[in-house]
Amino acid sequence: MGNLVEIKGLSKNYLNKKALNNLSLDIESGKVVGILGPNGSGKTTLIKILTGLLRQSKGEVLIDGHNVGVYTKSIVSYLPDRNFLYNWMAIEDAFEFYKDFYSDFDEKRGEELLHFMKLEKNMKINSLSKGMNEKLNLTLVLSRRAKLYILDEPIAGVDPVARDKILDAIINNYNEGSSMLITTHLVRDMENLFDDVVFLREGEIALKGNAEALREEKGKSIDEIYKEVFGE
Ligand SMILES: Nc1ncnc2c1ncn2[C@@H]1O[C@H](COP(=O)(O)OP(=O)(O)OP(=O)(O)O)[C@@H](O)[C@H]1O
């Protein structure tokens, strides 16, 4: 399959700070890619450029052959690293909001995921715990039939027992042929999800490759390789 995302020579400067430095990266259709790196390495900046929330200083980004804009926003389902729903809403309202806003919202899948997450439609957003909020946001994001899913720290607030279940939900609910970009600090918990991994350091790619091939080559888990690369 071809590349869904093509990034060439991408740079982003904030005043004097280089957050991304001449980064080039292709993401194939159908792949789950982990974007890994310590605080401040540029993960969020990269995601914000892909989702059109920020403009690059230099370089080119193509998603499904298009520059970031109206079309790409319609095929990208994005989970920000914080709650994006209004507090006054009940879960039911959040569903309606999504249905109105995104023509690719699959209500049936949403209902199934909601049940799976043990959430009820009459629950108020402001009564949800942090972990429950993450589950709801993830439910909505995964219920779109998108070409590209971008999940920024999807399970940070979820308890360890629920994590495995949620990882299963992520894997089982995205479309064949769609790609997924996931940032996380929880490398050990999430590494089995990744087809490919990209390690970011100070806005540059420190290491990238097929996760299984890297494990074999180095005789280590991705988590151990991460610790080696970043010296934790
Ligand atoms: N609005 C901003 N103004 C100035 N500098 C910024 C801004 N946003 C990010 N930066 C800087 O850009 C660099 C990359 O930040 P970014 O948020 O992309 O990192 P990150 O990898 O997502 O970090 P974390 O894991 O902590 O979320 C950091 O040095 C950060 O201080």
The ligand as an SDF file (V2000), in Angstrom:
LIG
                    3D

 31 33  0  0  0  0  0  0  0  0999 V2000
    3.6780   27.8470   22.0090 N   0  0  0  0  0  0  0  0  0  0  0  0
    4.9780   27.6380   22.1800 C   0  0  0  0  0  0  0  0  0  0  0  0
    5.8350   28.6830   22.2960 N   0  0  0  0  0  0  0  0  0  0  0  0
    7.1670   28.4840   22.4590 C   0  0  0  0  0  0  0  0  0  0  0  0
    7.7540   27.2830   22.5110 N   0  0  0  0  0  0  0  0  0  0  0  0
    6.9500   26.1990   22.4100 C   0  0  0  0  0  0  0  0  0  0  0  0
    5.5380   26.3170   22.2460 C   0  0  0  0  0  0  0  0  0  0  0  0
    5.0140   25.0650   22.1600 N   0  0  0  0  0  0  0  0  0  0  0  0
    6.0580   24.2110   22.2790 C   0  0  0  0  0  0  0  0  0  0  0  0
    7.2330   24.8890   22.4310 N   0  0  0  0  0  0  0  0  0  0  0  0
    8.5780   24.2950   22.5460 C   0  0  0  0  0  0  0  0  0  0  0  0
    8.7840   23.4180   21.4510 O   0  0  0  0  0  0  0  0  0  0  0  0
    9.4550   22.2250   21.8630 C   0  0  0  0  0  0  0  0  0  0  0  0
    8.6080   21.0200   21.4710 C   0  0  0  0  0  0  0  0  0  0  0  0
    7.3840   21.0140   22.2530 O   0  0  0  0  0  0  0  0  0  0  0  0
    6.2370   19.9250   22.0700 P   0  0  0  0  0  0  0  0  0  0  0  0
    5.0790   20.3880   22.8790 O   0  0  0  0  0  0  0  0  0  0  0  0
    6.0210   19.6780   20.6310 O   0  0  0  0  0  0  0  0  0  0  0  0
    6.9170   18.6450   22.7420 O   0  0  0  0  0  0  0  0  0  0  0  0
    6.2850   17.2340   23.1570 P   0  0  0  0  0  0  0  0  0  0  0  0
    7.2390   16.2180   22.6030 O   0  0  0  0  0  0  0  0  0  0  0  0
    4.8860   17.1590   22.7420 O   0  0  0  0  0  0  0  0  0  0  0  0
    6.4010   17.2620   24.7570 O   0  0  0  0  0  0  0  0  0  0  0  0
    5.5010   16.5240   25.8940 P   0  0  0  0  0  0  0  0  0  0  0  0
    5.9190   15.0890   25.8740 O   0  0  0  0  0  0  0  0  0  0  0  0
    5.9520   17.2160   27.1320 O   0  0  0  0  0  0  0  0  0  0  0  0
    4.0700   16.7580   25.5610 O   0  0  0  0  0  0  0  0  0  0  0  0
    9.6830   22.3760   23.3610 C   0  0  0  0  0  0  0  0  0  0  0  0
   11.0050   22.8330   23.5530 O   0  0  0  0  0  0  0  0  0  0  0  0
    8.7060   23.4350   23.7840 C   0  0  0  0  0  0  0  0  0  0  0  0
    9.2130   24.1870   24.8580 O   0  0  0  0  0  0  0  0  0  0  0  0
  1  2  1  0
  2  3  1  0
  2  7  2  0
  3  4  2  0
  4  5  1  0
  5  6  2  0
  6  7  1  0
  6 10  1  0
  7  8  1  0
  8  9  2  0
  9 10  1  0
 10 11  1  0
 11 12  1  0
 11 30  1  0
 12 13  1  0
 13 14  1  0
 13 28  1  0
 14 15  1  0
 15 16  1  0
 16 17  2  0
 16 18  1  0
 16 19  1  0
 19 20  1  0
 20 21  2  0
 20 22  1  0
 20 23  1  0
 23 24  1  0
 24 25  2  0
 24 26  1  0
 24 27  1  0
 28 29  1  0
 28 30  1  0
 30 31  1  0
M  END
$$$$
